[in-house]
Every structure is written in C-alpha cells, then in structure tokens.
Amino acid sequence: MKQYAVEKPGIRKSVEEILKEEKVYAPVKQENFANYSKIHSYEEIIWGPPQTVIPPKKYFLPASENILAFRKRDGEFEVEPLNATEEIVLFGVHPCDLNAIYLIDQIFAEKNRDVNYLSKRERAVLIGVDCLVPCAPEAVCLRMDGLNPRDRFDLFLTDIGDLYFAEAASQKGEEFLRGRGKPALESDVRKLSAVRIRRDELFDREEKQLLPDYPDLPGLMKKNYVHAVWEEHGAKCYGCGSCNMVCPTCYCFDVEDYMRADLESGVRKRFWDGCMLEDFARVASGENFREERSDRLRHRTNRKLNYLFDKWGQSFCTGCGRCIKACLTHIVSPLEIANEIFQKRVV
C-alpha cells in the first residue's frame, strides 16, 4: 500500500475533476438525515456524522433489479440476461461499510459467482474516509472490529490537521489523486498514529462495552442456542424486517417472475428479502420452519456473530448501528444480545 500526504484543496480538485467525467455518489443531507446519493458538487458531501440510513451496498446489490428477460418465440422461451452496470465512484465510505462491502464480496464471489453483483463491484472505485468521531450514538464499530478499514478500499483518507493522509490500495486509488499527493513523510505517519490513538480513545469512551471477548462470540452463540434471551427479545419484535433492510452485510434476496398480460414475455426480478420477515422461511408446502419471531431473531444474531463469523473470521456485524436505530422496540442489537447472554449464560 502506498501512503501520501495530500493538501486539502487537492482532494477537492480531484473530486471536481472526477465529477466532469464520472458519476460520484457520496453521503449527502436529506431532510434531517443522510443518505448516499449522486452528487453534483463537492459542497454536497457530508464528511462525518450522521451515518447514512441505507448502506452503500445498494449500488452493487440494488433493492430491486431485473436480472433477465424472457420472450416466447416459435413455442419456446428465449432468455436474455440483464445487468445494468456503470462506472461509479463511491466517496466518503465509512470503515464499517468498507468492511461490510468486503464481506459481501466474499459471499458473491464464492462457488457460484454472482455476475450481476461482481460486475457492478468491479466497475466501482471505493474512496473511504476515516471516522474520527462516532457517527451515531448507536454505533459500536470499535467493539465489532469495524473501525479498522484494513486495505479494503481503493483510497482511504484521514484528516491529520493541515493535510489528508491518503492510503492507496489500488491503481484506481492512485489515479483518483491525479498526482496531487506527495509520498508521506515519517512526520506524517506520526501524525496519523496520534490521530488514530485519539480516535480509538474517544470511541472507547463513547461506545457501549462488549462484555465477552470479540473472538469468543461464535463459541458463546453456539453454547447458548437455547437461552431465555431469544424468547424475551422475540416477544417484543414486530417482525418488520427493518433491521435486515438497513444492514450493510445482509445479502438475502428473493426472485420472482413477472409475466406480461399477453403471456408472451416478461422479466425475472430479484429484490431484498430478510430473515426477520414472516414468510422468509416458508416453503412450498406452506410449512414455516422459523415461524416464531424468537427463532428468527436467534437466526439473525447467529448469522452475524456465529455462522458467518466462524466461516470468514470476522463478525458480520460491523457495528454501524443502523439496525439499532431502525428497530422500534430496541431488541436487535447484536452487541446487547451478546452481553445479555454472557451475563446470563447457560454454560
């Protein structure tokens, strides 16, 4: 990875020049909240809090998309794959979302590669921005190992006072700088270290504590599959699925075919689905093998802290806090559930 020190006006110029050539999406203000949207000027960008309502995964896994078209010809159906892709720049991506995108990348690249997702992903440039203050009171990114972006970006910017410290993990990231960065000096590296030490100390004071050790979460979930916490929290759940819809690492979808009235053509569409919704686990016979909301909550929590953590070596909760904010009854926080289980653990 290459390290640069960039004057702040230089980043502005890079963004302004890129805007003339490509579509740039960044966090912007929408009424009293923030969301990722196409920008037309540098001034629109929100650099820090608040966290966006919907994560940037929507640019690679849209909430709804047509994946193929079919039409009848000579008594047979012809199929045409559909995949709308474009060159885009995602600017201002927080570390929790960079980690989430990386984790979903692994899912969609495993075994049966998802061409629709991966082609969109390959045509995107990820420009991350360091969080130097918590972006929401619900955020627990330090606890869930989501604050460290590792090298899961093309370019990552940290405000070190008079300069931006820029870490380029790809050629795309270096091209974004357009030669405006100078190789980072040892003094710049020391400033970066000092900024991140202060950041971590602040986050440690502000965020709720995780009582079990982070690496022990999968084992804790396995040993407490049967636990009173599932019934207690499940009894309060509305089953609305809001936590699924705002989560940056939820990737489940449903697929439906839509036939036109002439019965000669149609499209196959996929759209977000979620394990907290009542019909998610309903099969063709009508049986629902996770009928109870407590069962669905247990499944969702184990997906974040156990099954996928165990497989990929990192929690699939990156601590963004979106689900906690979206939940009307405040019962879905993976960290708070883990704390309750740890305090009242069966074994």
Secondary structure, DSSP 8 states (H G I E B T S, - for coil): -EEEEEEHHHHHHHHHHHHHHSEEEEEEEETTEEEEEE-SSGGG---SSS-BSS-GGGGTS-SEEEEEEEEEETTEEEEEE------EEEEEE-HHHHHHHHHHHHHHHSSS--HHHHHHHHTEEEEEE--SS-SSTT--TTTTT-S--TT-SSEEEEE-SSEEEEEE-SHHHHHHHTT--EE--HHHHHHHHHHHHHHHHHHHHHS----S-GGGHHHHHHHTSS-HHHHHHHTT-----HHHHH-TT---EEEEEEE-TTSSEEEEEEEE--TTSTTTTB-TTS-BTT-SHHHHHHHHHHIIIIIHHHHHSS-S-----HHHHH-TTS---HHHHHHHHHHT---
